[in-house]
């Protein structure tokens, strides 16, 4: 897994959201702020759509192959 700091590039990517080293959720990024400061995660199953911002200590982790396909 690779920690991605360029959140604006993650639209459509499957990510693992972590906070304080703990995995919170695995989801698909549906929208992202142009400056990369926040993203919206898609609703999936019983999980509601969720807003995540970088300032609250969240991290986005992706598999290398996914990240490099976004480059």
Buried (B, 14 or more C-beta within 10 A) or exposed (E): EEEBEEBBBBBEBEBBBBEEEEEBBEBBBBBBEEEBEBBBBBEEEEEEEBEBEBEEEBBBBBBEEBBEEEE
